[in-house]
Amino acid sequence: MPRILVVTNKRQTLETLGRALNIEASVALEWAHERTAALKRIRTWRPDLVVVDEYVGYLTNFEFIRQIVAIDALIRTAAVSRLPRETFNDIVEGLGNVAQLPPGAGILEAERLLALLETVDPTAGS
């Protein structure tokens, strides 16, 4: 069962994505709404994927992802970003990011994330 942590200042910005992920009975989904709680949960729960909204507190998602990498470089992330794909890829290179999500990500992005998790870790769906 993959463990997914969604980190966002405002739950409603990723609520549709969260609902779509929650439909999957084989997914353990948790939310964190501020940086300190999210980092603590990452240390203790060891999620398979951390979905990071554009901002976490006063930090950009890229700054926050660097903090995740400092805790565990093997934790995969997916980041919400409005940047062009090439620019985004240049910024996240080496940060363990598996996906760029659009603002207001929903059902299609949830399906894509779950498929990506199975691709990078075939036991994630078990």
QUIUR-V855841 format. One record per residue. N is the residue number from 0. RES is the residue in three letters. BURIAL is b if it has 16 or more other ideal C-beta (glycine too) atoms within 10 Angstrom, else e. Layout:
BEGIN
N:RES:BURIAL ; N:RES:BURIAL
END
This chain:
BEGIN
0:MET:e ; 1:PRO:b ; 2:ARG:b ; 3:ILE:b ; 4:LEU:b ; 5:VAL:b ; 6:VAL:b ; 7:THR:b ; 8:ASN:e ; 9:LYS:e ; 10:ARG:e ; 11:GLN:e ; 12:THR:b ; 13:LEU:b ; 14:GLU:e ; 15:THR:e ; 16:LEU:b ; 17:GLY:b ; 18:ARG:e ; 19:ALA:b ; 20:LEU:b ; 21:ASN:e ; 22:ILE:e ; 23:GLU:b ; 24:ALA:e ; 25:SER:e ; 26:VAL:b ; 27:ALA:e ; 28:LEU:b ; 29:GLU:e ; 30:TRP:b ; 31:ALA:b ; 32:HIS:e ; 33:GLU:e ; 34:ARG:b ; 35:THR:e ; 36:ALA:e ; 37:ALA:b ; 38:LEU:b ; 39:LYS:e ; 40:ARG:b ; 41:ILE:b ; 42:ARG:e ; 43:THR:e ; 44:TRP:e ; 45:ARG:e ; 46:PRO:b ; 47:ASP:b ; 48:LEU:b ; 49:VAL:b ; 50:VAL:b ; 51:VAL:b ; 52:ASP:b ; 53:GLU:b ; 54:TYR:b ; 55:VAL:b ; 56:GLY:e ; 57:TYR:e ; 58:LEU:e ; 59:THR:e ; 60:ASN:b ; 61:PHE:b ; 62:GLU:e ; 63:PHE:b ; 64:ILE:b ; 65:ARG:e ; 66:GLN:e ; 67:ILE:b ; 68:VAL:b ; 69:ALA:e ; 70:ILE:e ; 71:ASP:e ; 72:ALA:e ; 73:LEU:e ; 74:ILE:b ; 75:ARG:b ; 76:THR:b ; 77:ALA:b ; 78:ALA:b ; 79:VAL:b ; 80:SER:b ; 81:ARG:e ; 82:LEU:e ; 83:PRO:e ; 84:ARG:e ; 85:GLU:e ; 86:THR:e ; 87:PHE:b ; 88:ASN:e ; 89:ASP:e ; 90:ILE:b ; 91:VAL:b ; 92:GLU:e ; 93:GLY:e ; 94:LEU:e ; 95:GLY:b ; 96:ASN:b ; 97:VAL:b ; 98:ALA:b ; 99:GLN:b ; 100:LEU:b ; 101:PRO:e ; 102:PRO:e ; 103:GLY:e ; 104:ALA:b ; 105:GLY:b ; 106:ILE:e ; 107:LEU:e ; 108:GLU:b ; 109:ALA:b ; 110:GLU:e ; 111:ARG:e ; 112:LEU:b ; 113:LEU:b ; 114:ALA:e ; 115:LEU:b ; 116:LEU:b ; 117:GLU:e ; 118:THR:e ; 119:VAL:e ; 120:ASP:e ; 121:PRO:e ; 122:THR:e ; 123:ALA:b ; 124:GLY:e ; 125:SER:e
END
